[in-house]
Amino acid sequence: MWKFLGKRLLQMFITLLMFQTVTYFLMDAQPGDIADLLTMNPDIPPAERDRIRQDLGLDRPPVERFFKYVGNFYRGDMGVSFSQFPRPVTEIIFERLPRTLVLFLTASVISFWAGYVSGKVLAWKRGGALEYSSTLVGVILYTVFTPWFALMMIWLFAVYLDWLPPGKFLDPIIWLNAPEGLHANNVFLRMIWSALIASGVLVAGLVFTARLSTQLRRLGRWISFIVPMIGLFVYWRFVAAGFNSYAWDILQHLVLPVLTVTLIAYGGTMLLMRTSMLETLREDYILTARAKGLSEKVVRDKHAARNALLPVWTGLVFSIGGSVSGGIITETVFSWPGLGLTLLTAAQVEDIPLAMGALTITGLLTLVSHLVADVGYAFLDPRIRYN
């Protein structure tokens, strides 16, 4: 396994370097530059435009600029944004990336769990009206036009029912009265860490109770769910009481885009799990498991569903890796200030350092997701071994 990981890490480094090379020169080949946008006023003399190009380093040859960028990048410096000068690109990415990851990670995990459970049940009890109707709904959600569906969700829940805010990251009116020095990212990071700790406690409890008897397992699962919920309530009610109203505002703005992405991703996950489960049920080892007298639940969950999970696992990991670039449409419709919307804005104004930073993070996440998928195969399928 370690030898395999070493080879993959070397391949990832070479692939990332090639990706950066192609991306940089494609962006640099665009006509014009940000100096033209900053000096669109005809009263500004050409000398001022030349001075801006010189200050931003745009007067140097593209090859020289590329090698300087790559050298700085692998030392942890992504440069300074042209459009938000003098903010470092690293600072902007660290500000926007958590918003994108939380949005799409939450939607991916929920859609994966719902699609996995419903897909295996539909395949196990195939042939009924529930399967046909669920398959139809899954096809509609999987093939729906994302911008139109997002606008319909906004119209239904934000305009017609008025249950949720239509978009943005927060309500500016509420944050006008916020204490001095309180930043939205500080509250958002508190939300992330509290959710991660609660999720860790929940997963640890579920893993521990899986070895108990049936009656104790059910009790343990309830305790594993109730304890982190109580912990979240105590933290936001007493420890972080001064931030709970602002956290609630961010949470309200998060619900609608998460719901939209979850519904779209659920359709594909459910259909893929159902199809994979149907193919697995035809295997000889399923017939052997039934001949041994194992219960239907054990045959379905321990033998069929686990092996049918491999393509669904691949889709989940790859969707997480591509969430940054794939989230441009969703973040644009909901005006969600994540990395996808930042990438689109940077490309429009030819902010090369910021666009390159966002694209590099996208490529890096995609490469890491491929590695995680390969390692996950070895745990899901004992027949797979890496040398």
Backbone torsions as a table, in degrees:
resi	resn	phi	psi	omega
1	MET	NA	-42.2	-178.2
2	TRP	-66.6	-36.3	176.9
3	LYS	-65.0	-40.0	177.0
4	PHE	-63.4	-43.5	179.6
5	LEU	-63.6	-39.4	178.3
6	GLY	-62.1	-43.6	177.6
7	LYS	-63.7	-42.7	-178.6
8	ARG	-66.2	-38.2	178.6
9	LEU	-64.8	-38.9	176.4
10	LEU	-65.2	-42.9	177.1
11	GLN	-62.3	-39.7	178.9
12	MET	-62.6	-41.6	179.8
13	PHE	-63.2	-46.1	180.0
14	ILE	-64.1	-42.7	179.8
15	THR	-64.3	-41.4	179.1
16	LEU	-64.1	-40.5	178.9
17	LEU	-64.3	-41.3	177.5
18	MET	-65.6	-40.2	178.0
19	PHE	-61.5	-44.3	178.8
20	GLN	-63.2	-39.3	-179.1
21	THR	-62.7	-51.2	-178.5
22	VAL	-63.6	-44.9	-177.4
23	THR	-63.5	-43.6	-176.9
24	TYR	-62.4	-48.2	-175.8
25	PHE	-72.9	-28.3	174.0
26	LEU	-67.1	-42.1	178.7
27	MET	-68.8	-38.2	-179.3
28	ASP	-69.1	-23.8	-178.4
29	ALA	-76.9	-7.2	178.3
30	GLN	-63.4	143.8	178.7
31	PRO	-67.5	139.3	179.5
32	GLY	78.9	-178.2	176.1
33	ASP	-153.9	-179.0	-174.9
34	ILE	-68.8	-21.6	177.3
35	ALA	-64.2	-34.7	176.5
36	ASP	-66.3	-36.5	179.3
37	LEU	-71.6	-36.4	-178.8
38	LEU	-75.0	-17.7	-177.0
39	THR	-123.9	42.5	-179.6
40	MET	-72.0	-17.0	177.3
41	ASN	-66.6	122.2	-177.9
42	PRO	-64.8	-17.8	179.4
43	ASP	-75.3	-15.1	-179.9
44	ILE	-78.3	125.9	-175.7
45	PRO	-71.4	155.4	177.9
46	PRO	-58.4	-29.9	-179.7
47	ALA	-62.2	-35.9	178.7
48	GLU	-67.7	-38.1	177.7
49	ARG	-64.4	-40.9	178.4
50	ASP	-65.9	-36.3	179.2
51	ARG	-65.7	-39.0	178.8
52	ILE	-65.3	-43.4	177.3
53	ARG	-59.7	-39.7	-179.9
54	GLN	-67.9	-41.6	179.7
55	ASP	-64.1	-35.2	-179.0
56	LEU	-88.2	-3.2	179.4
57	GLY	79.7	13.3	-177.4
58	LEU	-79.2	-7.3	179.4
59	ASP	-85.7	-4.5	-178.7
60	ARG	-90.0	159.7	179.0
61	PRO	-61.2	147.2	-178.6
62	PRO	-58.6	-38.3	-179.2
63	VAL	-63.7	-42.9	179.3
64	GLU	-63.6	-42.7	179.4
65	ARG	-65.0	-36.7	-179.1
66	PHE	-66.2	-48.1	-178.9
67	PHE	-64.8	-33.5	176.6
68	LYS	-68.0	-39.3	179.3
69	TYR	-64.8	-46.5	-178.8
70	VAL	-62.8	-43.0	178.8
71	GLY	-61.2	-42.6	178.6
72	ASN	-68.7	-36.9	-177.1
73	PHE	-61.8	-46.0	-178.0
74	TYR	-77.8	0.9	167.6
75	ARG	-103.4	6.6	176.7
76	GLY	91.7	9.9	-178.6
77	ASP	-114.4	114.3	178.6
78	MET	-95.4	7.2	178.6
79	GLY	91.0	-169.4	-178.0
80	VAL	-117.1	138.0	-179.9
81	SER	-67.3	135.0	176.2
82	PHE	-72.1	-41.5	-174.5
83	SER	-80.7	-22.3	179.4
84	GLN	-120.7	36.1	-178.4
85	PHE	-55.4	134.0	7.4
86	PRO	-105.7	36.6	-178.4
87	ARG	-72.3	132.5	176.4
88	PRO	-67.3	146.8	178.8
89	VAL	-63.3	-37.0	179.6
90	THR	-59.5	-41.3	179.3
91	GLU	-63.9	-41.5	-179.9
92	ILE	-66.1	-42.5	-179.1
93	ILE	-66.2	-42.8	178.8
94	PHE	-65.0	-24.7	177.3
95	GLU	-79.1	-39.7	-173.5
96	ARG	-92.0	-32.1	-174.5
97	LEU	-60.1	-44.9	179.0
98	PRO	-57.9	-33.6	-179.9
99	ARG	-65.9	-41.1	178.8
100	THR	-69.6	-44.2	-178.3
101	LEU	-63.9	-42.5	179.2
102	VAL	-63.7	-43.0	-179.6
103	LEU	-59.8	-52.0	-172.7
104	PHE	-85.7	-28.3	174.5
105	LEU	-66.1	-43.9	178.6
106	THR	-61.7	-47.2	179.8
107	ALA	-64.3	-39.4	-178.6
108	SER	-66.4	-43.7	-178.6
109	VAL	-66.0	-45.0	-179.7
110	ILE	-64.7	-46.4	-179.4
111	SER	-66.1	-35.3	177.7
112	PHE	-63.8	-47.9	-178.7
113	TRP	-64.6	-46.6	-179.5
114	ALA	-65.5	-42.4	179.4
115	GLY	-67.6	-36.9	178.6
116	TYR	-65.2	-48.4	-178.1
117	VAL	-65.9	-49.9	-177.8
118	SER	-68.1	-36.1	-179.6
119	GLY	-64.3	-44.3	-179.2
120	LYS	-70.5	-34.7	178.4
121	VAL	-68.6	-42.5	179.7
122	LEU	-64.3	-39.1	178.7
123	ALA	-70.2	-35.5	-179.8
124	TRP	-69.7	-37.4	179.3
125	LYS	-111.3	54.5	-174.8
126	ARG	-75.3	158.1	175.0
127	GLY	98.1	-5.5	-178.3
128	GLY	-96.8	176.3	179.6
129	ALA	-65.9	-32.0	179.9
130	LEU	-64.1	-39.8	179.9
131	GLU	-65.4	-44.8	-178.4
132	TYR	-64.0	-45.3	-179.2
133	SER	-67.5	-40.8	179.2
134	SER	-66.5	-39.2	177.6
135	THR	-63.8	-40.0	177.9
136	LEU	-63.0	-44.4	178.3
137	VAL	-63.3	-40.8	178.9
138	GLY	-63.2	-41.2	178.6
139	VAL	-64.0	-41.5	179.7
140	ILE	-62.8	-46.4	-179.5
141	LEU	-66.9	-36.1	-177.6
142	TYR	-71.0	-32.1	-175.1
143	THR	-103.1	1.8	-176.0
144	VAL	-67.3	149.1	177.3
145	PHE	-76.5	113.3	-169.1
146	THR	-56.7	-49.6	-179.7
147	PRO	-59.5	-42.9	179.0
148	TRP	-62.9	-44.1	-179.1
149	PHE	-64.2	-40.2	178.5
150	ALA	-64.2	-41.1	177.9
151	LEU	-65.6	-36.8	177.5
152	MET	-66.4	-37.4	176.7
153	MET	-65.2	-39.7	176.4
154	ILE	-63.6	-44.4	-179.9
155	TRP	-62.2	-42.0	-175.9
156	LEU	-71.1	-53.4	-171.0
157	PHE	-89.8	-24.9	-177.2
158	ALA	-102.3	-33.3	-176.2
159	VAL	-99.3	-56.3	-174.4
160	TYR	-73.2	-53.4	-179.0
161	LEU	-86.4	-24.3	179.5
162	ASP	56.8	44.0	178.6
163	TRP	-93.6	-33.0	-172.8
164	LEU	-131.9	154.9	175.1
165	PRO	-67.1	148.6	-173.8
166	PRO	-73.3	-19.2	-177.7
167	GLY	172.6	-161.8	-176.7
168	LYS	73.5	178.0	-178.9
169	PHE	-98.1	-25.6	-178.9
170	LEU	-161.2	171.7	177.4
171	ASP	-97.1	111.7	-176.5
172	PRO	-59.1	-31.7	-177.8
173	ILE	-63.9	-41.8	179.4
174	ILE	-66.0	-39.5	-175.1
175	TRP	-80.2	-8.3	175.1
176	LEU	-65.1	-30.0	-179.7
177	ASN	-94.6	10.6	-179.0
178	ALA	-69.0	149.4	177.8
179	PRO	-58.9	151.2	-179.6
180	GLU	-63.2	132.5	-179.8
181	GLY	92.0	-9.1	178.7
182	LEU	-82.1	118.3	-178.6
183	HIS	-109.6	148.1	-177.8
184	ALA	-60.5	-35.3	-179.8
185	ASN	-65.6	-33.5	177.4
186	ASN	-62.6	-44.3	178.0
187	VAL	-66.3	-40.9	-178.1
188	PHE	-64.8	-39.4	177.6
189	LEU	-66.8	-35.4	173.8
190	ARG	-61.5	-41.4	177.8
191	MET	-62.4	-42.2	-178.6
192	ILE	-64.2	-48.1	-176.8
193	TRP	-66.8	-40.4	178.3
194	SER	-64.6	-38.4	178.5
195	ALA	-68.5	-39.1	178.8
196	LEU	-64.9	-42.8	179.5
197	ILE	-65.2	-43.2	178.2
198	ALA	-63.3	-40.6	178.2
199	SER	-65.5	-39.1	177.7
200	GLY	-62.5	-42.0	177.2
201	VAL	-63.8	-41.5	179.6
202	LEU	-62.8	-47.8	-179.0
203	VAL	-64.8	-41.6	179.0
204	ALA	-62.3	-39.8	178.4
205	GLY	-65.8	-40.6	179.2
206	LEU	-66.3	-39.4	178.6
207	VAL	-66.3	-41.0	-179.4
208	PHE	-67.3	-43.5	-177.2
209	THR	-74.4	-13.6	-179.9
210	ALA	-64.5	-21.0	-179.0
211	ARG	-92.2	-2.8	-178.0
212	LEU	-85.7	172.0	176.1
213	SER	-68.4	171.1	-173.0
214	THR	-61.5	-47.3	-177.9
215	GLN	-66.2	-45.6	178.9
216	LEU	-67.7	-30.1	179.7
217	ARG	-65.1	-43.5	178.9
218	ARG	-62.4	-43.9	178.0
219	LEU	-63.5	-42.8	-179.9
220	GLY	-63.5	-36.2	178.4
221	ARG	-66.1	-40.7	177.3
222	TRP	-63.9	-42.3	178.6
223	ILE	-64.7	-39.5	179.4
224	SER	-63.5	-27.5	178.2
225	PHE	-85.7	-39.9	-174.4
226	ILE	-72.3	-40.2	-175.4
227	VAL	-60.4	-50.5	178.3
228	PRO	-65.5	-30.7	176.9
229	MET	-65.3	-41.9	176.7
230	ILE	-64.3	-40.7	178.4
231	GLY	-61.0	-42.4	176.9
232	LEU	-62.8	-43.1	-179.7
233	PHE	-62.3	-45.6	-179.2
234	VAL	-63.8	-41.4	-178.0
235	TYR	-63.7	-50.3	-175.5
236	TRP	-79.5	-17.9	-179.9
237	ARG	-87.8	-32.1	-173.8
238	PHE	-122.2	-50.4	-175.9
239	VAL	-69.6	-48.1	-179.0
240	ALA	-110.6	44.6	-175.9
241	ALA	-63.2	-29.2	-178.9
242	GLY	-76.1	-10.5	-177.7
243	PHE	-110.9	-7.2	-170.4
244	ASN	-64.3	-34.5	-179.9
245	SER	-68.8	-36.2	178.5
246	TYR	-74.1	-36.2	175.6
247	ALA	-64.9	-38.0	178.2
248	TRP	-65.1	-35.8	178.0
249	ASP	-64.6	-45.4	178.1
250	ILE	-64.1	-40.3	-179.3
251	LEU	-62.9	-39.9	178.2
252	GLN	-62.6	-40.5	179.0
253	HIS	-71.2	-21.1	-178.8
254	LEU	-81.9	-25.8	-170.9
255	VAL	-62.4	-48.9	-173.3
256	LEU	-65.4	-48.4	176.8
257	PRO	-64.4	-35.5	177.3
258	VAL	-64.5	-43.4	179.0
259	LEU	-61.8	-41.8	179.6
260	THR	-63.4	-50.3	-179.5
261	VAL	-65.1	-37.2	-179.9
262	THR	-62.9	-45.5	-179.1
263	LEU	-63.4	-41.8	-180.0
264	ILE	-66.4	-44.3	-179.5
265	ALA	-70.7	-30.4	-178.7
266	TYR	-62.1	-40.2	-178.3
267	GLY	-57.5	-48.4	-179.5
268	GLY	-67.5	-40.2	-179.4
269	THR	-65.4	-43.4	-179.6
270	MET	-64.4	-44.4	179.6
271	LEU	-64.5	-41.7	-179.8
272	LEU	-66.1	-42.3	179.6
273	MET	-65.8	-41.3	179.2
274	ARG	-62.5	-47.0	-179.3
275	THR	-64.2	-44.5	179.4
276	SER	-64.9	-37.8	179.5
277	MET	-66.8	-40.1	178.7
278	LEU	-62.3	-39.5	178.0
279	GLU	-68.8	-38.1	-179.2
280	THR	-67.5	-35.1	-178.5
281	LEU	-65.1	-15.9	178.7
282	ARG	-87.2	-6.3	-176.7
283	GLU	-71.8	156.1	-177.5
284	ASP	-67.5	-34.3	-176.7
285	TYR	-68.0	-22.4	174.5
286	ILE	-69.6	-42.3	176.5
287	LEU	-63.8	-38.8	178.3
288	THR	-65.1	-41.9	179.4
289	ALA	-62.6	-39.2	177.3
290	ARG	-68.6	-37.3	179.6
291	ALA	-65.7	-27.2	177.3
292	LYS	-73.2	-9.3	179.5
293	GLY	89.1	15.2	178.0
294	LEU	-67.6	151.4	-179.4
295	SER	-67.5	157.4	-179.5
296	GLU	-61.0	-37.0	-179.6
297	LYS	-65.5	-40.6	179.7
298	VAL	-67.9	-41.7	178.6
299	VAL	-62.2	-42.1	-177.4
300	ARG	-70.0	-48.4	-172.1
301	ASP	-85.3	-41.7	-173.2
302	LYS	-87.5	-28.0	-176.0
303	HIS	-107.4	-52.1	-174.7
304	ALA	-80.2	-52.2	-173.1
305	ALA	-65.4	-36.4	-177.6
306	ARG	-64.5	-43.0	179.1
307	ASN	-74.7	-30.1	177.8
308	ALA	-73.5	-12.5	-175.7
309	LEU	-75.4	-18.2	-172.8
310	LEU	-56.2	-53.2	178.9
311	PRO	-66.2	-30.1	177.8
312	VAL	-69.0	-39.6	176.3
313	TRP	-60.5	-42.0	178.2
314	THR	-60.2	-46.5	179.7
315	GLY	-62.3	-38.9	179.5
316	LEU	-63.7	-50.1	-176.1
317	VAL	-65.3	-41.5	179.9
318	PHE	-67.2	-35.7	178.9
319	SER	-66.3	-35.0	176.6
320	ILE	-67.4	-42.0	-179.9
321	GLY	-64.3	-36.5	-179.3
322	GLY	-94.4	14.7	-175.7
323	SER	-68.2	-30.2	-177.3
324	VAL	-66.3	-51.6	-179.5
325	SER	-75.8	-36.3	-179.3
326	GLY	-71.4	-14.7	-178.1
327	GLY	-88.9	5.4	-178.7
328	ILE	-61.0	-46.0	-177.6
329	ILE	-64.0	-49.4	-178.1
330	THR	-62.4	-45.2	-178.7
331	GLU	-67.6	-31.2	177.7
332	THR	-69.8	-45.2	-178.9
333	VAL	-63.2	-43.2	-177.7
334	PHE	-91.1	3.9	-177.7
335	SER	52.5	39.0	-179.2
336	TRP	-84.5	116.2	-173.0
337	PRO	-77.3	65.1	177.2
338	GLY	-101.3	-166.0	-176.1
339	LEU	-74.9	-29.2	177.9
340	GLY	-63.3	-47.0	177.7
341	LEU	-66.9	-35.0	176.2
342	THR	-63.0	-41.6	177.7
343	LEU	-62.4	-43.4	179.2
344	LEU	-63.0	-45.5	-179.8
345	THR	-64.2	-41.7	-179.5
346	ALA	-65.0	-38.9	179.2
347	ALA	-67.6	-35.0	-179.3
348	GLN	-68.2	-35.3	-178.9
349	VAL	-99.5	8.2	178.1
350	GLU	58.6	41.7	174.0
351	ASP	-85.5	86.5	-171.8
352	ILE	-61.3	-47.1	-179.3
353	PRO	-59.9	-42.8	-178.8
354	LEU	-69.8	-42.3	178.3
355	ALA	-64.4	-41.8	178.5
356	MET	-64.9	-38.3	177.3
357	GLY	-63.0	-45.0	179.5
358	ALA	-66.1	-42.2	179.5
359	LEU	-66.8	-37.6	179.0
360	THR	-66.0	-40.7	176.7
361	ILE	-62.7	-39.1	176.7
362	THR	-61.0	-48.0	178.7
363	GLY	-63.3	-39.4	-179.8
364	LEU	-65.4	-43.5	178.0
365	LEU	-63.4	-37.9	178.7
366	THR	-65.1	-43.4	178.6
367	LEU	-64.5	-41.6	178.7
368	VAL	-64.9	-37.6	179.8
369	SER	-64.4	-37.6	176.0
370	HIS	-63.1	-40.1	178.8
371	LEU	-66.7	-43.1	178.8
372	VAL	-62.9	-39.2	178.6
373	ALA	-62.4	-43.9	-179.4
374	ASP	-65.2	-41.9	179.1
375	VAL	-66.9	-37.5	179.4
376	GLY	-64.2	-30.3	178.1
377	TYR	-58.6	-39.9	-177.2
378	ALA	-65.5	-28.6	179.0
379	PHE	-85.1	-32.8	-178.7
380	LEU	-80.4	-34.5	-176.4
381	ASP	-124.0	109.4	-178.0
382	PRO	-66.0	-13.3	178.9
383	ARG	-74.9	-16.7	-176.7
384	ILE	-93.2	125.8	177.5
385	ARG	-135.7	142.9	177.9
386	TYR	-112.3	137.8	179.5
387	ASN	-110.7	NA	NA
